[in-house]
Amino acid sequence: MNTARLQALAALWLHQQWKKRGWWARLLWPVSCMASAYVFAKRRWYQGDTKRVYRAPVPVVIVGNLYVGGVGKTPVVIALVQQLLALGWHPGVISRGYGIALGPTPRVGLGALDASAMGDEPALISELTQAPVSVHPNRTLACEALLHAYPDVDVIVSDDGLQHLALARDLEIVVQDDRRLGNGWLLPAGPLREPSSRMATVDLVITRQILPKLHDAVQSPTNRATGALRPSSHPAELTMHLEMTGLHSLDRKINISVYEFLKLQKNKRITAISAISEPDRFFNSLKQAGILVQTTIGLPDHHPLEAAFFKSQSADLLLITAKDAVKCQTLRDPRIWVVRTEAVFSDPHWGAQIAAQLTKPPARHQKSRPE
């Protein structure tokens, strides 16, 4: 576990370096120039022959990012899938499946899934939306497996995959946080997967804020004349923040509000544990809610959480994120509480704007989803 903590600290240091163009970034800048040339050549290669790009028989919406690592894509995917379901669509989700070993065959599932087999983010998405997910680094294979197993799917939402040019897409959504584009350089001198100019080519930019602002609004609203999501040459923009909605026991038998937990925490020693991209954000949200945490443990993103690790903690209460909770389904530790959050958007009906840009495929022979 000490190694894991060192990895988390190293990742934190790296993100600090990417905020500026200091000596470390300048030293790696020539490598970033080569990365930029590769990104340009790769895009031109796919644009040169449409046969190299897979076009799914249903619309595809990409939810991705330029800044490497976690910026809040998963809450956006969950919110979009939930809105599409409410609008009468039958969405399915594809994902790379970070943190797990995958063979040549995609894995497909629905509902309560094994995070060790599907990945923590796909498992969380399917649990909260009850939409089917397909996991594989090759997005084409993931799409085909998803549509074969669940032929009633009429729109695919890709969790990440903005840079996966072998997959054609109908709409692109970029999620960013308060770090925006960092120092503006590509990996490894900076945090970007693609040049910052890529932002102008997407349909929607969602910026995750740490705290909501009273004046938040859609900065570039839907074009009223044409209904186009991306008016002119600029993408539409909106903001979001994560709001703590309550906590529940690991077995879900007890659900309480934040206010109720504040009373429960009296005279209790509390440890907060997080294995997400930015653990400090979770810890800070607890502090802002008035939850008194004595110890925080930040681990690398997707790090496994096992019974022995929790047993080694002496605290009375252990707080974890919902993303980490899907990795703990077999545990029976009554001290573990899961903090629930919900994405709140400056435009609560933004999913309808996305749906308005999609064309439903013709009705096909459909078999019901497996129970």
DATA-V944043 format. One record per residue. N is the residue number from 0. OMEGA is omega in whole degrees, 0 to 359 (* if undefined). D_FIRST is the distance of its C-alpha to the first C-alpha in Angstrom with 2 decimals. Layout:
BEGIN
n:N omega:OMEGA d_first:D_FIRST
n:N omega:OMEGA d_first:D_FIRST
END
This chain:
BEGIN
n:0 omega:176 d_first:0.00
n:1 omega:177 d_first:3.82
n:2 omega:179 d_first:5.29
n:3 omega:180 d_first:5.00
n:4 omega:177 d_first:6.39
n:5 omega:177 d_first:8.71
n:6 omega:179 d_first:9.83
n:7 omega:178 d_first:10.69
n:8 omega:178 d_first:12.55
n:9 omega:178 d_first:14.25
n:10 omega:178 d_first:15.42
n:11 omega:178 d_first:16.77
n:12 omega:181 d_first:18.59
n:13 omega:180 d_first:20.02
n:14 omega:175 d_first:21.46
n:15 omega:179 d_first:22.96
n:16 omega:182 d_first:24.69
n:17 omega:177 d_first:26.05
n:18 omega:186 d_first:27.94
n:19 omega:177 d_first:30.40
n:20 omega:181 d_first:32.19
n:21 omega:185 d_first:31.15
n:22 omega:182 d_first:31.26
n:23 omega:180 d_first:27.99
n:24 omega:181 d_first:29.27
n:25 omega:178 d_first:32.73
n:26 omega:182 d_first:31.51
n:27 omega:184 d_first:30.10
n:28 omega:177 d_first:33.04
n:29 omega:178 d_first:35.01
n:30 omega:179 d_first:32.24
n:31 omega:177 d_first:32.30
n:32 omega:177 d_first:36.06
n:33 omega:177 d_first:35.64
n:34 omega:178 d_first:33.23
n:35 omega:178 d_first:35.91
n:36 omega:179 d_first:38.54
n:37 omega:180 d_first:36.53
n:38 omega:180 d_first:36.05
n:39 omega:181 d_first:39.81
n:40 omega:179 d_first:40.83
n:41 omega:179 d_first:38.66
n:42 omega:179 d_first:40.27
n:43 omega:181 d_first:43.72
n:44 omega:179 d_first:43.17
n:45 omega:179 d_first:42.45
n:46 omega:183 d_first:45.26
n:47 omega:182 d_first:47.62
n:48 omega:182 d_first:47.72
n:49 omega:179 d_first:47.15
n:50 omega:179 d_first:46.82
n:51 omega:185 d_first:43.37
n:52 omega:179 d_first:42.23
n:53 omega:176 d_first:41.74
n:54 omega:180 d_first:43.55
n:55 omega:180 d_first:42.49
n:56 omega:178 d_first:45.42
n:57 omega:179 d_first:43.94
n:58 omega:179 d_first:42.92
n:59 omega:176 d_first:39.46
n:60 omega:179 d_first:37.70
n:61 omega:171 d_first:34.81
n:62 omega:186 d_first:32.22
n:63 omega:180 d_first:30.40
n:64 omega:173 d_first:29.45
n:65 omega:180 d_first:30.12
n:66 omega:184 d_first:27.18
n:67 omega:178 d_first:24.14
n:68 omega:184 d_first:21.23
n:69 omega:177 d_first:21.48
n:70 omega:180 d_first:24.73
n:71 omega:181 d_first:25.62
n:72 omega:186 d_first:27.08
n:73 omega:176 d_first:25.92
n:74 omega:178 d_first:27.80
n:75 omega:178 d_first:30.79
n:76 omega:180 d_first:30.79
n:77 omega:181 d_first:30.67
n:78 omega:180 d_first:33.48
n:79 omega:179 d_first:35.56
n:80 omega:180 d_first:35.36
n:81 omega:179 d_first:36.32
n:82 omega:178 d_first:39.24
n:83 omega:177 d_first:40.44
n:84 omega:180 d_first:40.43
n:85 omega:181 d_first:42.48
n:86 omega:176 d_first:44.91
n:87 omega:177 d_first:45.60
n:88 omega:177 d_first:43.50
n:89 omega:185 d_first:41.32
n:90 omega:169 d_first:38.24
n:91 omega:185 d_first:35.61
n:92 omega:172 d_first:32.35
n:93 omega:182 d_first:30.99
n:94 omega:178 d_first:27.52
n:95 omega:183 d_first:25.73
n:96 omega:181 d_first:22.79
n:97 omega:174 d_first:19.83
n:98 omega:179 d_first:16.60
n:99 omega:178 d_first:18.59
n:100 omega:181 d_first:20.64
n:101 omega:176 d_first:24.33
n:102 omega:183 d_first:27.39
n:103 omega:185 d_first:30.90
n:104 omega:177 d_first:31.64
n:105 omega:175 d_first:30.61
n:106 omega:185 d_first:29.18
n:107 omega:179 d_first:31.17
n:108 omega:183 d_first:30.84
n:109 omega:175 d_first:31.77
n:110 omega:181 d_first:30.58
n:111 omega:185 d_first:27.55
n:112 omega:178 d_first:25.62
n:113 omega:183 d_first:22.60
n:114 omega:180 d_first:19.93
n:115 omega:180 d_first:18.33
n:116 omega:185 d_first:21.83
n:117 omega:187 d_first:23.08
n:118 omega:185 d_first:20.23
n:119 omega:182 d_first:19.16
n:120 omega:176 d_first:21.88
n:121 omega:180 d_first:24.74
n:122 omega:179 d_first:23.91
n:123 omega:181 d_first:24.04
n:124 omega:182 d_first:27.23
n:125 omega:180 d_first:28.99
n:126 omega:185 d_first:28.11
n:127 omega:183 d_first:29.50
n:128 omega:187 d_first:32.47
n:129 omega:174 d_first:33.39
n:130 omega:180 d_first:34.09
n:131 omega:178 d_first:33.42
n:132 omega:176 d_first:30.76
n:133 omega:188 d_first:30.68
n:134 omega:173 d_first:27.73
n:135 omega:178 d_first:28.18
n:136 omega:177 d_first:27.86
n:137 omega:186 d_first:31.65
n:138 omega:177 d_first:32.96
n:139 omega:178 d_first:36.38
n:140 omega:179 d_first:35.16
n:141 omega:178 d_first:33.14
n:142 omega:183 d_first:36.36
n:143 omega:180 d_first:38.53
n:144 omega:180 d_first:36.32
n:145 omega:182 d_first:36.11
n:146 omega:178 d_first:39.88
n:147 omega:182 d_first:40.65
n:148 omega:183 d_first:38.64
n:149 omega:185 d_first:39.70
n:150 omega:177 d_first:43.06
n:151 omega:177 d_first:43.72
n:152 omega:181 d_first:41.12
n:153 omega:171 d_first:43.28
n:154 omega:180 d_first:40.77
n:155 omega:174 d_first:37.40
n:156 omega:181 d_first:34.74
n:157 omega:175 d_first:32.28
n:158 omega:190 d_first:28.82
n:159 omega:180 d_first:28.43
n:160 omega:179 d_first:30.75
n:161 omega:182 d_first:32.80
n:162 omega:180 d_first:32.64
n:163 omega:190 d_first:33.30
n:164 omega:178 d_first:37.01
n:165 omega:179 d_first:37.92
n:166 omega:177 d_first:37.92
n:167 omega:181 d_first:40.89
n:168 omega:180 d_first:40.37
n:169 omega:178 d_first:42.77
n:170 omega:177 d_first:40.84
n:171 omega:176 d_first:37.90
n:172 omega:176 d_first:35.81
n:173 omega:177 d_first:33.55
n:174 omega:176 d_first:30.95
n:175 omega:177 d_first:29.93
n:176 omega:185 d_first:28.49
n:177 omega:177 d_first:29.53
n:178 omega:179 d_first:28.30
n:179 omega:184 d_first:31.13
n:180 omega:179 d_first:31.44
n:181 omega:179 d_first:29.58
n:182 omega:175 d_first:31.53
n:183 omega:181 d_first:33.37
n:184 omega:177 d_first:32.36
n:185 omega:174 d_first:30.92
n:186 omega:2 d_first:27.67
n:187 omega:181 d_first:26.45
n:188 omega:179 d_first:28.50
n:189 omega:186 d_first:28.15
n:190 omega:190 d_first:26.32
n:191 omega:174 d_first:29.16
n:192 omega:179 d_first:29.51
n:193 omega:178 d_first:33.27
n:194 omega:182 d_first:35.82
n:195 omega:179 d_first:36.38
n:196 omega:179 d_first:39.85
n:197 omega:181 d_first:38.32
n:198 omega:184 d_first:38.06
n:199 omega:185 d_first:41.86
n:200 omega:182 d_first:42.03
n:201 omega:184 d_first:39.97
n:202 omega:184 d_first:41.51
n:203 omega:175 d_first:39.31
n:204 omega:179 d_first:36.77
n:205 omega:181 d_first:34.62
n:206 omega:178 d_first:33.02
n:207 omega:178 d_first:30.26
n:208 omega:178 d_first:30.86
n:209 omega:178 d_first:28.64
n:210 omega:179 d_first:31.60
n:211 omega:176 d_first:34.80
n:212 omega:185 d_first:38.05
n:213 omega:185 d_first:41.36
n:214 omega:181 d_first:43.16
n:215 omega:176 d_first:40.82
n:216 omega:176 d_first:42.89
n:217 omega:187 d_first:43.10
n:218 omega:179 d_first:43.94
n:219 omega:190 d_first:45.61
n:220 omega:179 d_first:46.97
n:221 omega:177 d_first:48.34
n:222 omega:187 d_first:51.54
n:223 omega:184 d_first:54.15
n:224 omega:186 d_first:56.77
n:225 omega:185 d_first:54.98
n:226 omega:181 d_first:51.89
n:227 omega:181 d_first:49.78
n:228 omega:183 d_first:46.16
n:229 omega:181 d_first:46.08
n:230 omega:177 d_first:49.33
n:231 omega:181 d_first:50.73
n:232 omega:183 d_first:48.26
n:233 omega:177 d_first:45.55
n:234 omega:172 d_first:42.82
n:235 omega:182 d_first:42.86
n:236 omega:170 d_first:40.25
n:237 omega:182 d_first:38.74
n:238 omega:176 d_first:35.92
n:239 omega:170 d_first:33.38
n:240 omega:178 d_first:30.94
n:241 omega:182 d_first:28.57
n:242 omega:178 d_first:30.00
n:243 omega:185 d_first:28.20
n:244 omega:180 d_first:30.40
n:245 omega:179 d_first:28.88
n:246 omega:174 d_first:26.18
n:247 omega:177 d_first:26.11
n:248 omega:184 d_first:24.50
n:249 omega:179 d_first:22.17
n:250 omega:178 d_first:25.17
n:251 omega:181 d_first:27.41
n:252 omega:180 d_first:29.93
n:253 omega:176 d_first:29.82
n:254 omega:181 d_first:30.34
n:255 omega:177 d_first:30.94
n:256 omega:176 d_first:31.77
n:257 omega:179 d_first:29.94
n:258 omega:179 d_first:32.83
n:259 omega:179 d_first:32.36
n:260 omega:178 d_first:28.65
n:261 omega:177 d_first:29.66
n:262 omega:181 d_first:31.82
n:263 omega:187 d_first:29.20
n:264 omega:182 d_first:26.69
n:265 omega:179 d_first:29.13
n:266 omega:179 d_first:27.95
n:267 omega:173 d_first:24.52
n:268 omega:186 d_first:21.12
n:269 omega:173 d_first:19.23
n:270 omega:177 d_first:15.64
n:271 omega:184 d_first:15.35
n:272 omega:182 d_first:12.43
n:273 omega:176 d_first:12.97
n:274 omega:177 d_first:11.84
n:275 omega:185 d_first:15.19
n:276 omega:180 d_first:16.68
n:277 omega:183 d_first:17.57
n:278 omega:183 d_first:15.47
n:279 omega:179 d_first:17.84
n:280 omega:176 d_first:20.70
n:281 omega:181 d_first:19.52
n:282 omega:180 d_first:18.99
n:283 omega:179 d_first:22.40
n:284 omega:177 d_first:24.09
n:285 omega:179 d_first:23.18
n:286 omega:180 d_first:24.63
n:287 omega:179 d_first:27.70
n:288 omega:180 d_first:28.27
n:289 omega:179 d_first:28.37
n:290 omega:186 d_first:25.27
n:291 omega:182 d_first:24.06
n:292 omega:180 d_first:20.28
n:293 omega:184 d_first:19.14
n:294 omega:175 d_first:15.39
n:295 omega:179 d_first:13.77
n:296 omega:178 d_first:10.23
n:297 omega:182 d_first:10.55
n:298 omega:179 d_first:8.51
n:299 omega:179 d_first:10.35
n:300 omega:179 d_first:13.45
n:301 omega:181 d_first:13.65
n:302 omega:180 d_first:9.97
n:303 omega:177 d_first:10.41
n:304 omega:187 d_first:10.24
n:305 omega:184 d_first:11.02
n:306 omega:182 d_first:13.04
n:307 omega:180 d_first:10.91
n:308 omega:180 d_first:8.33
n:309 omega:179 d_first:11.57
n:310 omega:181 d_first:13.22
n:311 omega:180 d_first:10.98
n:312 omega:183 d_first:12.27
n:313 omega:184 d_first:15.70
n:314 omega:177 d_first:17.26
n:315 omega:180 d_first:20.48
n:316 omega:179 d_first:19.78
n:317 omega:182 d_first:16.81
n:318 omega:179 d_first:17.79
n:319 omega:178 d_first:16.62
n:320 omega:177 d_first:18.56
n:321 omega:178 d_first:20.92
n:322 omega:178 d_first:19.20
n:323 omega:183 d_first:15.96
n:324 omega:181 d_first:18.30
n:325 omega:177 d_first:19.70
n:326 omega:186 d_first:16.49
n:327 omega:187 d_first:16.84
n:328 omega:182 d_first:20.49
n:329 omega:183 d_first:20.25
n:330 omega:180 d_first:18.50
n:331 omega:181 d_first:20.89
n:332 omega:184 d_first:19.34
n:333 omega:180 d_first:22.20
n:334 omega:186 d_first:20.14
n:335 omega:176 d_first:18.75
n:336 omega:182 d_first:21.06
n:337 omega:180 d_first:21.28
n:338 omega:180 d_first:22.77
n:339 omega:175 d_first:25.60
n:340 omega:179 d_first:26.86
n:341 omega:179 d_first:29.88
n:342 omega:177 d_first:31.02
n:343 omega:186 d_first:34.29
n:344 omega:178 d_first:36.49
n:345 omega:171 d_first:39.40
n:346 omega:184 d_first:41.48
n:347 omega:183 d_first:40.65
n:348 omega:183 d_first:42.78
n:349 omega:179 d_first:41.37
n:350 omega:178 d_first:40.65
n:351 omega:177 d_first:44.41
n:352 omega:176 d_first:44.98
n:353 omega:182 d_first:42.63
n:354 omega:181 d_first:44.41
n:355 omega:180 d_first:47.78
n:356 omega:183 d_first:47.01
n:357 omega:177 d_first:46.21
n:358 omega:180 d_first:48.81
n:359 omega:178 d_first:48.43
n:360 omega:177 d_first:49.07
n:361 omega:179 d_first:52.13
n:362 omega:179 d_first:51.79
n:363 omega:173 d_first:50.70
n:364 omega:186 d_first:50.94
n:365 omega:172 d_first:47.85
n:366 omega:183 d_first:46.36
n:367 omega:178 d_first:44.48
n:368 omega:178 d_first:40.72
n:369 omega:179 d_first:39.42
n:370 omega:* d_first:38.64
END
